[in-house]
Amino acid sequence: MLLALDTSTDVISVALHDGALVRRQRTVQASRHHAELLNGEISELLRQCGVGIDQLTRIVVGTGPGGFTGLRVGITTGRTLALALGITCDGVLTLDAMARAALDAELVSGDFVVALDARRREVFWASYSNGRRVSVPAAINPQRLLDDHQSDLVVVGNIAASYPIFESVIDAVPSAAAIATIASAHDGVFEVMPATPVYVRTPDATEPVARVK
């Protein structure tokens, strides 16, 4: 049994995959309460599926990019649980999982962009073409993203309300089910990586710098 989770945005997503298909997915609005809610969501998911925690054989986490606090909570939880159970903890880029979900639902084809609201007047984004990612994840001003692409740019993500300048946005949030699907596919289309956060920019809060006297 594979447990997948993503905490890169204000939405917590957890899913269970039995090696053939996704058994169940749960999503909950977390705001900034990832640490308080995540373990409960995992426990409830396992209860609904009738699966004991000792039946887990692998954990896969969304690696971002995303909010710093949320990412740390999800990745630390996944690593800690995997260590306690003596199983593997891997990672999948959150943007890749969103692309996979949109492709599987036949919402997109050809060229499109996945973008998440990064606040600070930026979006986290990556570009996709013919079912594969063709750019590295990055943070960019949304107007520049629009200017750098065609006027008919198709965007998958949660930026429609924050940035109405985009004409074609398919509203979406990260999916643990898609993370599990990528991790179980073994087809090489999307990469499975170490469970380390992909921040792409410096934290909002930084260590204080000592004043020079």
C-alpha positions, 0 to 999 in steps of 0.5 A: 500500500502506497500513501501519498500526500501533498501539503504544498498549498492551503489544501492538504491532499492524502491518497492511498494506492494499492498498486493497481489503482487509487483506493481513496483520496481525501482533501481538506482546507488547511490554511496554515494549520497543516501540522494540526490536520495532516496526521488526522487526515492520514489516520482517517484515510487509513480507517476509511480504507480498512488499512492498518498503518503497518500495511504501508509499503511506501510513502510519496510526498509532493515536493513543491514548489509551494509554501515553505511551512506547508512543504516542511510539514508534509515532507517531514511527516512523510520521512518520519513515518517512513523511517518508523515503518522502515519503508521508502519515502520518495517525492514527486514534483507537485506541478507534475502531479497537477499536470498528470491529473489534468492530462488523465482527466483530458482537460488539457492536451498539447502545450499548457502551463501549471501555475500555483499562487506563490503570493508576493505577486508571483506564481510557481510554474512549469511548462508542459508539452505533449504530456511532458514537462519542458521547463524547470519549476520557477517563480515568476511575475504573472504578467511576465508569464503571460507576456512570455507566452501566447495569448491563448495560454492554457493554465492549470492551477489555483490562480484564476481569482488572484490573477484574472489577467489569464483568459483560460484557467482550469481551476485545480489544486495539488492531487495526492492521487496523481502523486500516487499514480506517478509513483506507481506508473514506472513509465518515466514520463514524470520523475520520481525524486528524493523527498526533499523540498523544491523551494525555487525562491528564498523563504519569506522569513530569514535568519536575522543578520548581525549588525556591523558596529 
